[in-house]
């Protein structure tokens, strides 16, 4: 009898268990569907953007009488049209590289100071101020750069010319400092909070056991950072740098406010002139006709491709070596 009752009692309790499990499975299916739908929607949106840019770019390039990739000219109001992206590609890449060279070491240093050196009562307000820099609008940075940064860079430019002018890259002929180097400095300030914030959070995730083990072996503070913190956070630093680079590549209003654009590639980084994709689109879009807007969209397609290549390269760098993963630190 006991053997008959026990299955009955267990069977009596089984409906609630079955109901719970079925509800869990239904929730998993809903979550899976929403997640999958979000991923597919993102791919569809990206594909739609790429298709739109490619279609409009093809129309513009078919009407271009010059070489789209190598021409140092942008005349879309004439018939036939002659325009090219050589100067824009050069200015975008060079200004972004300058920004990264300046911003990344400073940002990593600030992140290490906040996470491992500064006392809590100092680290908290410093981190708060750094985070606030990310909330400043681009146009405010542009106005500050045009009214304050440009006039105060003349002394630095003169110093570069005195000591490094012989290289040709840092020769200075005088005039307002509205050059790609100034743009790079301004972009470095703008991407600094992004790189700092992400790097700081990554450094805070370093396992305490790693640091304590290094200290127990007699390592100094710097050796702990070099052997434990930086290897663990390397992938995070790369990701943060790519986020900053993405903003630097696509920054518009700040660059348009500071730069004195022309369609020449100057040997010196300190000479006024040059241009970027985003700055050129912002300054010309309002006055451009239909063909001119198609030409600007064609340049936007190139910037879109450059951004995808940069992010793809970052993913390859992270995946190429296992030690970039924090688990190998």
Secondary structure, DSSP 4 states (H G I P E B T S, - for coil): -HHHHHHHHHHHHHHHHHHHHHHHHHHHHHHHHHHHHHHHHHHHHHHHHHHHHHHHHHHHHHTBSS-TTT---EE-SSSSBEE--HHHHHHHHHHHHHHHHHHHHHHHHHHHIIIIIS-HHHHHHHHHHHHHHTTS-HHHHHHHIIIIIHHHTHHHHHHHHHHHGGGSTT---SS---BHHHHHHHHHHHHHHHHHHHHHHHHHTS-HHHHHHHHHTT--HHHHIIIIIHHHHHHHHHHHHHHHHHHHHH--HHHHHH----S---SSTTSB----HHHHHHHHTTT--HHHHHHHHHHHHHHHHHHHHHHHHHHHHHHH-GGGSGGG-
